Every structure is written in structure tokens, then in C-alpha cells.
């Protein structure tokens, strides 16, 4: 329920303008610089409960530089071998 980041690829870290080591292990909701944090939380809960979440648009704002990046959010379940959702894989696709 905390949304701990397990991996961030270099392209995402560059978009966030944050070093990878400052993202991994952190709570995703604390890292998001968007007015739509609740939308991300609700989408994660829907995915964990077996619902399909359509991609949605969002904007990242860097609090230090003020730069903004548009991206599309894709969320899918991280499934265990027994078929249970253990987490949510979130993909930020820049647009």
C-alpha cells in the first residue's frame, strides 16, 4: 500500500531529473510531483483488485527547476506464481 519503488530505468530517472539511487526504495507517492497523486493511488488500488486501468495523462513538475514533463501512465499488476497481484508495475511513457 506504500508503493515502494523497486526499479527505475535511466530514461525515467532523467525525466524526473533525480538520480536513480534517490528513487529506488522510496515511496512513489512521496516522489510524485503532480496534483494527481490521488489518481495514482486509486489506480494502484484498482489494479491490485483485478481491475483494468486505462492509461492516463499526467504532468511531472521538477520542484527545483520548475521544468515540466508530460507523460502517459500505464499500470499493470505484478503477479505472483499463484496468480495473485503482489504489486503494481507503473510505466511513465513520455509524450
C-alpha positions as CSV (number, residue, x, y, z in Angstrom):
1,X,0.0,0.0,0.0
2,X,3.0,2.3,0.2
3,X,4.1,2.0,-3.4
4,X,7.8,1.4,-2.8
5,X,9.9,1.9,-5.9
6,X,11.9,-1.3,-6.7
7,X,13.4,-0.2,-10.0
8,X,13.7,2.9,-12.2
9,X,15.3,2.9,-15.6
10,X,17.7,5.6,-16.7
11,X,15.2,7.3,-19.0
12,X,12.7,7.7,-16.2
13,X,15.4,9.0,-13.8
14,X,16.4,11.5,-16.4
15,X,12.8,12.6,-16.9
16,X,12.4,13.0,-13.1
17,X,15.7,14.8,-13.0
18,X,16.6,12.7,-10.0
19,X,19.5,10.2,-9.6
20,X,18.3,6.6,-9.7
21,X,19.7,6.0,-6.2
22,X,17.4,8.7,-4.8
23,X,14.3,7.0,-6.3
24,X,14.8,3.2,-5.6
25,X,13.5,2.3,-2.1
26,X,11.4,5.4,-1.8
27,X,7.6,5.6,-1.6
28,X,6.3,6.6,-5.0
29,X,3.6,8.9,-3.8
30,X,6.2,11.0,-1.9
31,X,8.2,11.3,-5.2
32,X,5.4,12.3,-7.5
33,X,5.3,16.0,-8.2
34,X,1.8,16.1,-9.6
35,X,-1.6,17.3,-8.5
36,X,-2.9,13.9,-9.3
37,X,-1.4,11.8,-6.6
38,X,-4.8,10.6,-5.5
39,X,-5.5,9.4,-9.1
40,X,-2.3,7.3,-9.0
41,X,-3.3,5.8,-5.6
42,X,-6.8,5.0,-6.8
43,X,-5.4,3.4,-10.0
44,X,-3.0,1.3,-8.0
45,X,-5.8,0.0,-5.7
46,X,-7.9,-0.8,-8.8
47,X,-5.1,-2.8,-10.4
48,X,-4.4,-4.7,-7.1
49,X,-8.1,-5.6,-7.0
50,X,-8.1,-7.0,-10.5
51,X,-9.5,-4.0,-12.4
52,X,-8.0,-2.8,-15.7
53,X,-6.9,0.8,-15.6
54,X,-6.8,2.7,-18.9
55,X,-3.7,4.8,-19.5
56,X,-4.0,8.3,-18.3
57,X,-2.0,11.5,-18.9
58,X,-0.1,13.4,-16.2
59,X,2.5,16.1,-15.8
60,X,5.7,15.9,-13.7
61,X,7.0,19.2,-12.3
62,X,10.5,19.4,-11.0
63,X,10.3,21.4,-7.8
64,X,13.9,22.7,-8.1
65,X,14.0,23.8,-11.8
66,X,10.2,24.2,-12.5
67,X,10.6,22.2,-15.7
68,X,7.5,20.2,-16.6
69,X,7.2,16.9,-18.5
70,X,4.1,15.4,-20.0
71,X,3.7,11.6,-19.7
72,X,1.2,8.8,-20.0
73,X,0.8,6.5,-17.1
74,X,0.3,2.7,-17.7
75,X,-0.3,0.4,-14.7
76,X,-0.4,-3.4,-14.7
77,X,-0.3,-5.9,-11.9
78,X,2.9,-7.6,-10.7
79,X,1.6,-11.2,-10.5
80,X,3.0,-13.9,-8.2
81,X,3.3,-17.5,-9.3
82,X,-0.1,-18.3,-7.6
83,X,-1.8,-15.7,-9.7
84,X,-2.2,-13.1,-7.0
85,X,-1.3,-9.4,-7.6
86,X,1.6,-8.5,-5.3
87,X,2.2,-5.0,-6.6
88,X,1.8,-2.6,-9.4
89,X,4.1,-2.0,-12.3
90,X,3.9,1.6,-13.4
91,X,5.3,2.8,-16.7
92,X,5.7,6.6,-17.3
93,X,5.8,7.0,-21.1
94,X,6.9,10.5,-22.2
95,X,4.7,12.1,-24.8
